[in-house]
Amino acid sequence: MNKARAKPAKAWLHQTVRRAVSALPKAVRFRVLRSFVRCDLKPDPRLVLKIAQTRDELEACFRLLHDAYVGSGYMLPDPSGLRVTLYHALPTTTTLCALYDGQVVGTISLIRQSAFGFPMQAVFNLESVKQRKGKIAEVSALAVHPQFRQSGGAVLFPLMKFMYEYCTSCFDTHHVVIAVNPKQIDLYEALLLFERLPAPVVEKYDFVNGAPAVAAAIDLLAVPRRLRHLYGGKTPSKNLYHYFVRAQIKNIQLPKRRYYTTNHPVMTPAMLDYFFNQRTQVFSKMTEREKVKLDAIYDLPVYKDVLPFVSSASRAQMPLRQHRRFTLKVRAGLRVVVNGRELRVKLDLVELSEIGFQARAKVAVPLNVWADVSIRLGSEENSRMKVMAVRGSNGGEYHRYVFSVHQPDLAWRKFTSALMAGSTFGDLDEASRFLEDKEYQQTARGDERRYHDHLVPAWHDTDNLGLRGRHHNI
């Protein structure tokens, strides 16, 4: 049988097997699906998994996604040959890619909540997930090159593992939500342990050209326990607990972080212009409300020429709080003396500027009293300053405070300046290069670390510093 005739035959066999499996009772069906699992703990070294951050990488991802969606009937062909949505323009969206011999063969996008919400919210009620603790991300725009779709997960499984590691170690994500075709939901439930949301099946989901969709979610912090219970006794090649939670795969390249950022924006003004003005008409089709929101996010002058025009009247009619491009997870230790007694408090910084910050704490902090604070900005970046809580409130589980900084130290000034002026996460790595001096080298890497270790003891370990939990908009 030649290759031209083999492909239709293989497709027919695949569809026949799928129909047969779908007719089985749910418990049996899931066991059958799990029996097909094959985990490669040492993928081909030509396979590399990373954040798509160059124009060529993103364009290849959008082209692969376009072809996959057109082939599945999830969108009509676009003249650009790309599938690009407004969500891809947001700094809170990260596109992951799998490259084989330098060519993009797989992609998936992670969309965290922003002023634009989630694509799913147009048709699905996510309140049951929002009521739980922790940040949420929507998984969207998944595509694998046709040459690797029938290869036993040679690209899909590494891509999903990369997504899991990125969400739990960098993206500060507690819950992941998805909207998938009802024909595919079994795979997510059986293998990855997603759970369907109470929302009914949507018969026509406009985001995928009117195809039906069902919503599901997973608690990433509960994944290790659940996977171990289900897969713990299986051999390594069939053990998804070992694969996702324990195994180290050298093909995965997690982003390096100078500061504890939890998102990794890559869109420069030139890239926004290229993808959303030149190659597609995404920006020209935005509503006035959407334009105002985007303008609040990309508030630097360098972006103004490529963003849709927003009139002063629109800004006045639809005022919005400023939405920063970077999200962080920054913790600190506060030491204050009250009536001769020393009080130590752990702080989570929520918003900040060069002259102050907002933070939350589980215990009360006295107002209008100078205190010492040690802030861990990154693995090698520490700040020690005098601060004063000038305003506070108790909102339930946490007390919330506004702190004034007495004299911002060099590490803090560099940190805040980089956040305010940077457009991509690569800019933060450059933040220290134009301020290198003896003072910074001594304080940030020596004296400050010793002070920090004294002020903030064991609770500031690696996992607590920036790998899990909640992120902070700034």
FENBELQUI-V160893 format. One record per residue. N is the residue number from 1. PSI is psi as a letter, one per 20 degrees, with the letter a starting at -180 (999 if undefined). OMEGA is omega in radians with two decimals (NA if undefined). D_FIRST is the distance of its C-alpha to the first C-alpha in Angstrom with 2 decimals. Layout:
n-><N & N>
psi-><PSI & PSI>
omega-><OMEGA & OMEGA>
d_first-><D_FIRST & D_FIRST>
This chain:
n-><1 & 2 & 3 & 4 & 5 & 6 & 7 & 8 & 9 & 10 & 11 & 12 & 13 & 14 & 15 & 16 & 17 & 18 & 19 & 20 & 21 & 22 & 23 & 24 & 25 & 26 & 27 & 28 & 29 & 30 & 31 & 32 & 33 & 34 & 35 & 36 & 37 & 38 & 39 & 40 & 41 & 42 & 43 & 44 & 45 & 46 & 47 & 48 & 49 & 50 & 51 & 52 & 53 & 54 & 55 & 56 & 57 & 58 & 59 & 60 & 61 & 62 & 63 & 64 & 65 & 66 & 67 & 68 & 69 & 70 & 71 & 72 & 73 & 74 & 75 & 76 & 77 & 78 & 79 & 80 & 81 & 82 & 83 & 84 & 85 & 86 & 87 & 88 & 89 & 90 & 91 & 92 & 93 & 94 & 95 & 96 & 97 & 98 & 99 & 100 & 101 & 102 & 103 & 104 & 105 & 106 & 107 & 108 & 109 & 110 & 111 & 112 & 113 & 114 & 115 & 116 & 117 & 118 & 119 & 120 & 121 & 122 & 123 & 124 & 125 & 126 & 127 & 128 & 129 & 130 & 131 & 132 & 133 & 134 & 135 & 136 & 137 & 138 & 139 & 140 & 141 & 142 & 143 & 144 & 145 & 146 & 147 & 148 & 149 & 150 & 151 & 152 & 153 & 154 & 155 & 156 & 157 & 158 & 159 & 160 & 161 & 162 & 163 & 164 & 165 & 166 & 167 & 168 & 169 & 170 & 171 & 172 & 173 & 174 & 175 & 176 & 177 & 178 & 179 & 180 & 181 & 182 & 183 & 184 & 185 & 186 & 187 & 188 & 189 & 190 & 191 & 192 & 193 & 194 & 195 & 196 & 197 & 198 & 199 & 200 & 201 & 202 & 203 & 204 & 205 & 206 & 207 & 208 & 209 & 210 & 211 & 212 & 213 & 214 & 215 & 216 & 217 & 218 & 219 & 220 & 221 & 222 & 223 & 224 & 225 & 226 & 227 & 228 & 229 & 230 & 231 & 232 & 233 & 234 & 235 & 236 & 237 & 238 & 239 & 240 & 241 & 242 & 243 & 244 & 245 & 246 & 247 & 248 & 249 & 250 & 251 & 252 & 253 & 254 & 255 & 256 & 257 & 258 & 259 & 260 & 261 & 262 & 263 & 264 & 265 & 266 & 267 & 268 & 269 & 270 & 271 & 272 & 273 & 274 & 275 & 276 & 277 & 278 & 279 & 280 & 281 & 282 & 283 & 284 & 285 & 286 & 287 & 288 & 289 & 290 & 291 & 292 & 293 & 294 & 295 & 296 & 297 & 298 & 299 & 300 & 301 & 302 & 303 & 304 & 305 & 306 & 307 & 308 & 309 & 310 & 311 & 312 & 313 & 314 & 315 & 316 & 317 & 318 & 319 & 320 & 321 & 322 & 323 & 324 & 325 & 326 & 327 & 328 & 329 & 330 & 331 & 332 & 333 & 334 & 335 & 336 & 337 & 338 & 339 & 340 & 341 & 342 & 343 & 344 & 345 & 346 & 347 & 348 & 349 & 350 & 351 & 352 & 353 & 354 & 355 & 356 & 357 & 358 & 359 & 360 & 361 & 362 & 363 & 364 & 365 & 366 & 367 & 368 & 369 & 370 & 371 & 372 & 373 & 374 & 375 & 376 & 377 & 378 & 379 & 380 & 381 & 382 & 383 & 384 & 385 & 386 & 387 & 388 & 389 & 390 & 391 & 392 & 393 & 394 & 395 & 396 & 397 & 398 & 399 & 400 & 401 & 402 & 403 & 404 & 405 & 406 & 407 & 408 & 409 & 410 & 411 & 412 & 413 & 414 & 415 & 416 & 417 & 418 & 419 & 420 & 421 & 422 & 423 & 424 & 425 & 426 & 427 & 428 & 429 & 430 & 431 & 432 & 433 & 434 & 435 & 436 & 437 & 438 & 439 & 440 & 441 & 442 & 443 & 444 & 445 & 446 & 447 & 448 & 449 & 450 & 451 & 452 & 453 & 454 & 455 & 456 & 457 & 458 & 459 & 460 & 461 & 462 & 463 & 464 & 465 & 466 & 467 & 468 & 469 & 470 & 471 & 472 & 473 & 474>
psi-><p & r & h & h & h & h & g & h & g & h & g & g & g & g & h & g & g & g & h & g & g & i & i & q & q & g & g & g & g & h & h & g & g & h & i & i & p & o & p & o & i & m & r & p & i & i & p & p & p & r & p & o & i & r & g & g & g & g & h & h & g & h & g & g & g & g & h & g & h & g & h & i & j & i & q & q & p & p & h & h & j & q & o & p & r & h & h & i & i & q & i & j & p & p & p & q & q & p & p & o & k & i & p & p & i & q & q & q & q & p & o & q & p & a & i & i & b & q & g & h & i & h & i & q & o & j & h & h & g & h & i & q & q & q & q & q & q & p & p & r & l & p & q & p & q & h & i & j & h & k & k & k & k & h & h & g & g & h & g & h & g & g & g & g & g & g & g & h & h & g & i & l & p & g & q & p & q & q & o & r & p & h & h & i & h & h & g & h & g & g & g & i & k & q & p & q & q & h & p & r & p & o & h & o & o & h & h & l & k & j & q & q & q & q & q & r & r & q & o & h & h & i & g & g & g & g & h & h & h & h & i & h & j & r & q & h & i & j & n & h & g & g & g & h & h & h & q & o & o & i & h & p & n & q & q & p & p & g & r & m & q & j & r & m & q & i & o & r & g & h & h & g & g & g & h & i & g & g & h & r & k & g & h & i & j & q & r & h & g & h & g & g & g & h & h & h & g & m & j & q & h & i & i & h & i & i & q & q & p & p & q & h & g & g & h & h & h & m & p & q & q & p & o & q & h & q & q & r & n & p & q & r & p & p & p & q & p & o & l & j & p & p & p & p & p & p & q & o & p & g & q & r & a & h & j & r & q & q & r & q & q & i & r & q & p & q & q & k & p & q & r & p & p & p & p & o & h & r & h & j & o & q & p & p & r & p & r & p & o & i & q & r & q & o & j & d & h & q & q & p & q & p & p & p & p & f & o & p & r & g & g & g & g & g & g & h & g & g & h & h & i & q & h & r & h & h & h & h & h & i & h & i & h & j & k & p & r & h & g & g & h & g & g & h & i & e & g & h & g & g & g & g & h & h & h & n & b & h & i & l & a & g & h & i & h & j & h & r & b & q & r & p & p & 999>
omega-><-3.13 & -3.04 & -3.12 & 3.14 & -3.09 & -3.09 & 3.10 & 3.14 & 3.13 & 3.12 & 3.11 & 3.12 & 3.14 & 3.14 & 3.12 & 3.11 & -3.14 & 3.13 & -3.13 & 3.14 & -3.10 & -3.14 & -3.11 & 3.03 & -3.00 & -3.10 & 3.13 & -3.14 & -3.13 & 3.11 & 3.11 & -3.14 & 3.13 & 3.13 & -3.14 & -3.07 & 3.03 & -3.12 & 3.09 & -3.08 & 3.09 & -3.13 & 3.08 & -3.12 & 3.08 & 3.10 & 3.13 & 3.13 & -3.04 & 2.98 & 3.03 & -3.04 & 3.05 & 3.13 & -3.14 & -3.14 & -3.14 & -3.14 & 3.10 & 3.09 & -3.12 & 3.10 & 3.09 & 3.13 & 3.11 & -3.09 & 3.13 & -3.12 & 3.09 & -3.14 & -3.14 & -3.12 & -3.10 & 3.05 & 3.03 & 3.12 & 3.09 & -3.14 & -3.13 & -3.03 & -3.11 & 2.92 & -3.13 & 3.11 & 3.12 & -3.13 & 3.11 & 3.13 & -3.01 & 3.11 & 3.12 & 3.04 & 3.09 & 3.09 & 3.09 & 3.13 & 3.01 & 3.13 & 3.07 & -3.04 & 3.09 & -3.14 & -3.14 & 3.14 & 3.10 & 3.13 & 3.07 & -3.13 & 3.09 & -3.06 & 3.10 & -3.07 & 3.14 & 3.08 & -3.13 & -3.13 & 3.11 & 3.03 & -3.09 & -3.03 & 3.10 & -3.08 & -3.09 & 3.06 & -3.09 & -3.07 & -3.12 & 3.09 & -3.11 & -3.13 & 3.11 & 3.13 & 3.02 & -3.10 & -3.05 & 3.00 & 3.05 & 3.06 & -3.06 & 2.98 & 3.09 & 3.09 & 3.07 & -3.13 & -3.11 & -3.12 & -3.08 & -3.09 & -3.11 & -3.04 & 3.07 & 3.09 & -3.10 & 3.08 & -3.06 & -3.12 & 3.06 & 3.12 & 3.12 & 3.08 & 3.09 & 3.12 & -3.13 & -3.11 & -3.14 & -3.14 & -3.03 & -3.09 & -3.08 & -2.92 & 3.07 & -3.05 & 3.11 & -3.10 & 3.06 & 3.10 & 3.14 & 2.95 & -3.08 & 3.06 & -3.14 & 3.12 & -3.06 & -3.01 & 3.14 & -3.14 & -3.14 & 3.13 & -3.04 & -3.03 & -3.00 & 3.01 & 2.97 & 3.11 & -3.12 & 3.07 & -3.13 & -3.10 & 3.12 & 3.07 & 3.07 & -3.05 & -3.13 & -3.13 & -3.03 & -3.11 & 3.10 & 2.99 & 3.06 & 3.08 & 3.10 & -3.12 & 3.07 & -3.07 & 3.10 & -3.11 & 3.06 & 3.07 & -3.04 & 3.12 & 3.10 & -3.07 & -3.10 & -3.12 & -3.09 & 3.12 & 3.14 & 3.11 & -3.04 & -3.00 & -2.98 & -3.07 & -3.06 & 3.11 & -3.07 & -3.09 & -3.14 & -3.04 & -3.11 & 3.03 & 3.12 & -3.07 & -3.05 & -2.96 & -2.99 & -3.00 & 3.03 & -3.13 & -3.04 & -3.11 & -3.08 & 3.12 & 3.07 & -3.10 & 3.04 & -3.06 & 3.03 & 3.08 & -3.10 & 3.05 & 3.11 & 2.96 & -3.00 & -3.13 & -3.12 & -3.02 & 2.98 & 3.06 & -3.13 & -3.13 & 3.06 & -3.14 & -3.09 & -3.02 & -2.96 & 3.04 & -3.04 & -3.06 & 3.11 & 3.12 & -3.09 & -3.10 & -3.09 & -3.12 & -3.11 & 3.02 & 3.13 & 3.11 & 3.12 & 3.12 & 3.13 & 3.13 & -3.12 & 3.11 & 3.12 & 3.14 & -3.13 & -3.00 & 3.13 & 3.13 & -3.08 & -3.13 & -2.94 & -3.09 & -3.09 & 3.13 & 3.06 & -3.12 & 3.08 & -3.11 & 3.08 & 3.12 & 3.12 & 3.12 & -3.12 & -3.11 & -3.11 & -3.11 & 3.13 & 2.98 & -3.12 & 3.13 & -3.08 & -3.10 & -3.07 & 3.00 & -3.05 & 2.93 & -3.06 & 3.12 & -3.06 & 3.05 & -3.11 & 3.06 & -3.09 & 3.12 & -3.14 & -3.14 & 3.10 & -3.12 & -3.12 & 3.12 & 3.09 & -3.03 & 3.02 & -3.12 & 2.90 & 3.12 & -3.07 & 3.08 & -3.08 & 3.01 & -3.11 & -3.03 & 3.13 & 3.11 & 2.98 & -3.12 & 3.08 & -3.12 & -3.13 & 3.09 & -3.09 & 3.09 & -3.14 & 3.13 & 3.02 & 3.08 & 3.13 & -3.10 & 3.03 & 3.08 & 3.03 & -3.02 & 3.11 & -3.08 & -3.12 & -3.08 & 3.13 & -3.03 & -3.14 & 3.14 & 3.10 & -3.07 & 2.95 & -3.13 & 3.10 & 3.02 & -3.07 & 3.13 & -3.12 & 3.10 & 3.12 & -3.09 & -3.13 & -3.09 & -3.08 & 2.88 & -3.12 & -3.03 & 2.95 & -3.11 & 3.01 & 3.13 & -3.10 & 3.11 & -3.12 & 3.10 & -3.04 & -3.13 & -3.14 & -3.14 & 3.11 & -3.12 & -3.11 & 3.11 & 3.14 & -3.12 & -3.10 & -3.03 & -3.06 & 3.09 & 3.11 & -3.11 & 3.05 & 3.12 & -3.12 & 3.09 & 3.14 & -2.97 & -3.06 & -2.99 & -3.13 & 3.12 & 3.14 & 3.01 & -3.05 & -3.13 & -3.10 & -3.11 & -3.10 & -3.05 & -3.02 & -3.03 & -3.08 & -3.06 & -3.09 & -3.12 & 3.13 & 3.09 & -3.11 & -3.14 & 3.11 & -3.06 & -3.06 & -3.03 & -2.85 & -3.10 & -3.13 & 3.14 & -3.00 & -3.09 & -3.08 & -3.01 & -3.09 & -3.01 & -3.11 & 3.09 & -3.01 & 3.05 & -3.06 & 3.07 & 3.06 & NA>
d_first-><0.00 & 3.82 & 6.71 & 8.28 & 6.37 & 6.26 & 9.97 & 11.26 & 9.85 & 11.49 & 14.49 & 14.91 & 14.97 & 17.39 & 19.58 & 19.71 & 20.87 & 23.32 & 24.81 & 25.24 & 26.97 & 29.14 & 30.54 & 31.98 & 35.63 & 36.21 & 37.22 & 34.25 & 31.88 & 33.31 & 33.04 & 29.35 & 28.81 & 30.95 & 28.98 & 26.02 & 28.32 & 27.50 & 30.16 & 29.84 & 33.46 & 32.75 & 30.27 & 29.06 & 32.28 & 30.58 & 30.67 & 34.10 & 35.52 & 38.63 & 40.61 & 39.46 & 42.71 & 42.17 & 41.52 & 38.20 & 37.02 & 38.14 & 36.66 & 33.23 & 33.63 & 34.73 & 31.86 & 29.23 & 31.12 & 31.30 & 27.59 & 26.89 & 29.68 & 28.76 & 25.15 & 26.62 & 29.31 & 32.08 & 33.53 & 33.58 & 32.58 & 35.59 & 36.62 & 36.97 & 33.37 & 35.00 & 35.85 & 39.41 & 41.95 & 45.65 & 45.09 & 43.35 & 46.69 & 48.65 & 49.78 & 49.11 & 45.36 & 43.25 & 39.68 & 37.70 & 34.68 & 32.02 & 31.36 & 28.66 & 29.68 & 32.24 & 29.93 & 30.40 & 27.42 & 29.41 & 32.71 & 35.16 & 38.72 & 41.76 & 44.53 & 47.92 & 50.65 & 52.74 & 54.89 & 51.73 & 50.78 & 47.12 & 44.54 & 44.24 & 47.96 & 47.52 & 46.26 & 46.63 & 49.88 & 49.76 & 53.33 & 52.32 & 50.79 & 53.54 & 56.17 & 54.85 & 56.01 & 54.00 & 52.07 & 48.93 & 45.83 & 43.06 & 39.50 & 37.72 & 35.17 & 32.36 & 29.10 & 26.30 & 23.96 & 20.43 & 19.07 & 21.20 & 21.06 & 18.47 & 19.98 & 22.36 & 25.30 & 25.39 & 27.21 & 28.40 & 30.39 & 32.17 & 32.95 & 34.43 & 36.40 & 37.73 & 38.79 & 40.61 & 42.38 & 43.37 & 44.72 & 46.75 & 48.02 & 48.44 & 48.04 & 50.66 & 48.62 & 49.43 & 47.26 & 43.88 & 42.98 & 39.74 & 38.70 & 35.09 & 33.11 & 33.85 & 30.15 & 30.29 & 33.74 & 32.68 & 31.08 & 34.34 & 36.49 & 34.64 & 33.78 & 36.41 & 39.14 & 39.88 & 42.21 & 42.22 & 45.32 & 47.58 & 46.60 & 44.64 & 41.17 & 41.53 & 39.70 & 39.80 & 39.99 & 40.82 & 39.88 & 36.19 & 36.45 & 37.68 & 34.94 & 36.29 & 37.38 & 38.98 & 41.26 & 41.37 & 43.33 & 43.67 & 46.75 & 45.74 & 48.85 & 47.97 & 44.35 & 45.15 & 47.03 & 44.49 & 41.49 & 43.42 & 44.29 & 40.69 & 38.80 & 41.65 & 40.84 & 37.13 & 35.62 & 35.47 & 31.71 & 32.20 & 35.73 & 35.95 & 39.73 & 39.57 & 36.87 & 38.72 & 42.32 & 42.74 & 40.02 & 40.66 & 37.68 & 38.61 & 36.04 & 38.24 & 41.03 & 43.67 & 46.20 & 49.42 & 52.48 & 55.98 & 57.30 & 56.18 & 54.21 & 51.83 & 49.95 & 48.59 & 48.96 & 47.25 & 48.00 & 50.50 & 52.20 & 50.02 & 46.79 & 48.09 & 48.98 & 45.61 & 43.42 & 45.75 & 47.70 & 45.71 & 42.00 & 42.56 & 45.55 & 45.78 & 49.43 & 50.51 & 49.30 & 51.25 & 54.15 & 57.63 & 57.66 & 54.43 & 55.92 & 59.02 & 57.00 & 54.94 & 58.16 & 59.69 & 56.84 & 56.66 & 60.42 & 60.66 & 61.94 & 58.98 & 56.72 & 58.95 & 57.76 & 54.10 & 54.67 & 55.39 & 59.10 & 61.16 & 64.68 & 67.68 & 68.16 & 64.70 & 65.41 & 68.76 & 67.41 & 64.51 & 65.87 & 63.48 & 64.02 & 62.51 & 59.04 & 58.51 & 55.34 & 55.34 & 55.44 & 56.86 & 57.74 & 61.10 & 63.53 & 67.09 & 70.06 & 73.45 & 76.78 & 79.92 & 83.43 & 84.98 & 88.59 & 88.39 & 85.21 & 81.90 & 78.92 & 75.31 & 72.63 & 68.88 & 67.76 & 64.50 & 64.81 & 63.63 & 64.72 & 66.53 & 68.31 & 70.32 & 73.48 & 72.28 & 69.59 & 68.95 & 68.06 & 67.91 & 69.39 & 69.75 & 73.46 & 76.24 & 77.18 & 80.76 & 81.25 & 83.22 & 83.25 & 81.90 & 79.20 & 77.05 & 73.29 & 70.55 & 67.20 & 63.94 & 62.12 & 59.39 & 58.77 & 61.29 & 63.13 & 66.21 & 69.07 & 72.57 & 74.97 & 77.89 & 76.98 & 78.74 & 77.47 & 79.15 & 77.62 & 75.88 & 74.76 & 73.47 & 70.38 & 69.70 & 67.70 & 68.43 & 71.49 & 70.70 & 72.79 & 73.33 & 74.37 & 76.29 & 75.76 & 79.02 & 77.85 & 74.07 & 73.20 & 71.03 & 67.85 & 68.25 & 69.03 & 65.97 & 63.80 & 65.06 & 65.10 & 61.47 & 60.44 & 62.44 & 61.38 & 57.79 & 54.82 & 51.90 & 51.75 & 51.73 & 55.22 & 56.55 & 55.67 & 57.82 & 60.70 & 62.56 & 62.23 & 64.93 & 67.33 & 67.18 & 70.68 & 72.59 & 73.58 & 70.03 & 68.80 & 71.61 & 71.59 & 67.90 & 66.77 & 69.92 & 72.83 & 70.79 & 68.35 & 71.27 & 72.99 & 69.85 & 69.30 & 72.90 & 72.78 & 69.35 & 68.61 & 65.62 & 64.31 & 62.95 & 60.15 & 56.76 & 55.03 & 57.98 & 58.32 & 55.34 & 52.28 & 52.67 & 54.73 & 55.87 & 55.76 & 58.68 & 58.76 & 61.03>
